[in-house]
Structure formats: structure tokens, C-alpha cells
Amino acid sequence: MYATSADWSFEKLPSNFGDKNSEFTDELKGMGALNFYWVQTSNSSGRSITIWPDQATAQAALYRIREGASADTGMKIASVCEGNVIGSM
């Protein structure tokens, strides 16, 4: 498995974040995502964490996801990280 994460900043939390049945989560599933987590880290920031079956699937989807979410919601990416999942519980 492969994980990608992005830290986002925004003026107002988008109303559909945290909604498991939104167009965004449906799109993620359609691109191969296994799991998606949205963590609100403050009133003006959050972190998205997506688990993919492999790096190739993640890389194919990342640009589309990040640019699309930014354009649709006005959120800005502050930082990103990604890597192989080497453990879980």
C-alpha cells in the first residue's frame, strides 16, 4: 500500500469534507483509493490522508485530485508527503 498526505489551508472549511458520500469521495474511489481521511487541524487548516494500492495508482491520480480540490474549494496546499505504508494496526 502507498499513502499520500497533503496539508491544506482555507478560509472556511468546505461543507462536504467529512461527507463519506460526496462527489469527491466517489471520485477518489473511482481513481483507486482504498481509504481517505480528512483531519481538521484548526479552524483554517486540515490534512488529507489517502491510502492507495500502490505508488503508480497514487501518482496517476494526485495531480487531478489536488488541483481539482483546490479549484473547486479555494483551499491551498501548504505541504505534501507520501510513501510506502510499512505498518498498520
Protein Blocks (a to p, Z undefined) as FASTA:
>chain_A
ZZdddddddfbdcfkgoiakbfklmmmmmnopabdcdddfbfkbccdddddfbfklmmmm
mmmmmmmmmmmnopacfbdcddddfbdZZ
